[in-house]
Amino acid sequence: MAKVTHLLDKKSLVFQKEVEATGGSDGAKLQSTPLPLDWIFTGVAVHHPYSANEQANLLDVVRLSSMLQTIAQNI
């Protein structure tokens, strides 16, 4: 994760580094495993997930796209 966050800082891309203590994501099982895994979860914050009213901020989606392109080209 340090390699990725260093790259994003170097490219001045906006991101939030967070470790979930509550709630859940598709990676919740990975996060709680006793196995030594180095992984990173990327995504945008959403309101009303898994419903017909799910909403995400368009700027967050654009920033995620830029972040993923940067990671793919440099890692």
HUURQUI-V761883 format. One record per residue. N is the residue number from 0. OMEGA is omega in whole degrees, -180 to 180 (* if undefined). BURIAL is b if it has 16 or more other C-alpha atoms within 10 Angstrom, else e. D_CENTER is the distance of its C-alpha to the mean C-alpha in Angstrom with 2 decimals. Layout:
n:N omega:OMEGA burial:BURIAL d_center:D_CENTER
n:N omega:OMEGA burial:BURIAL d_center:D_CENTER
//
This chain:
n:0 omega:-179 burial:e d_center:11.00
n:1 omega:180 burial:e d_center:13.68
n:2 omega:-179 burial:e d_center:14.35
n:3 omega:-178 burial:e d_center:10.97
n:4 omega:176 burial:b d_center:10.90
n:5 omega:179 burial:e d_center:14.59
n:6 omega:-178 burial:b d_center:14.23
n:7 omega:176 burial:b d_center:11.96
n:8 omega:-179 burial:e d_center:14.48
n:9 omega:-180 burial:e d_center:17.31
n:10 omega:-180 burial:e d_center:16.38
n:11 omega:177 burial:e d_center:16.00
n:12 omega:-179 burial:e d_center:12.69
n:13 omega:176 burial:e d_center:11.34
n:14 omega:178 burial:e d_center:8.03
n:15 omega:176 burial:e d_center:7.77
n:16 omega:-174 burial:e d_center:7.87
n:17 omega:172 burial:e d_center:8.62
n:18 omega:-177 burial:e d_center:10.35
n:19 omega:173 burial:e d_center:11.32
n:20 omega:179 burial:e d_center:15.08
n:21 omega:-179 burial:e d_center:15.81
n:22 omega:-178 burial:e d_center:14.69
n:23 omega:175 burial:e d_center:12.91
n:24 omega:178 burial:e d_center:10.36
n:25 omega:-180 burial:e d_center:11.22
n:26 omega:-176 burial:e d_center:10.45
n:27 omega:179 burial:e d_center:12.80
n:28 omega:177 burial:e d_center:15.61
n:29 omega:-177 burial:e d_center:14.00
n:30 omega:-175 burial:b d_center:13.17
n:31 omega:-179 burial:e d_center:16.78
n:32 omega:175 burial:e d_center:18.59
n:33 omega:-180 burial:e d_center:21.22
n:34 omega:-180 burial:e d_center:20.58
n:35 omega:-180 burial:e d_center:19.38
n:36 omega:173 burial:e d_center:16.07
n:37 omega:-175 burial:e d_center:13.80
n:38 omega:178 burial:e d_center:10.39
n:39 omega:179 burial:e d_center:6.71
n:40 omega:178 burial:e d_center:4.26
n:41 omega:178 burial:e d_center:2.00
n:42 omega:177 burial:e d_center:4.11
n:43 omega:176 burial:b d_center:6.78
n:44 omega:178 burial:e d_center:9.06
n:45 omega:173 burial:e d_center:12.16
n:46 omega:179 burial:e d_center:15.67
n:47 omega:-177 burial:e d_center:17.99
n:48 omega:178 burial:e d_center:15.75
n:49 omega:177 burial:e d_center:17.89
n:50 omega:177 burial:e d_center:20.73
n:51 omega:-178 burial:e d_center:22.65
n:52 omega:-179 burial:e d_center:21.47
n:53 omega:-177 burial:e d_center:17.69
n:54 omega:174 burial:e d_center:16.59
n:55 omega:178 burial:e d_center:13.72
n:56 omega:-178 burial:e d_center:14.38
n:57 omega:178 burial:e d_center:15.26
n:58 omega:176 burial:e d_center:14.39
n:59 omega:179 burial:b d_center:10.70
n:60 omega:179 burial:e d_center:10.99
n:61 omega:179 burial:e d_center:13.00
n:62 omega:177 burial:b d_center:10.76
n:63 omega:178 burial:b d_center:7.85
n:64 omega:178 burial:e d_center:10.88
n:65 omega:180 burial:e d_center:12.19
n:66 omega:-180 burial:b d_center:9.30
n:67 omega:177 burial:e d_center:9.40
n:68 omega:179 burial:e d_center:13.15
n:69 omega:180 burial:b d_center:13.39
n:70 omega:-178 burial:e d_center:11.70
n:71 omega:-178 burial:e d_center:13.95
n:72 omega:-171 burial:e d_center:16.93
n:73 omega:-177 burial:e d_center:16.81
n:74 omega:* burial:e d_center:15.67
//
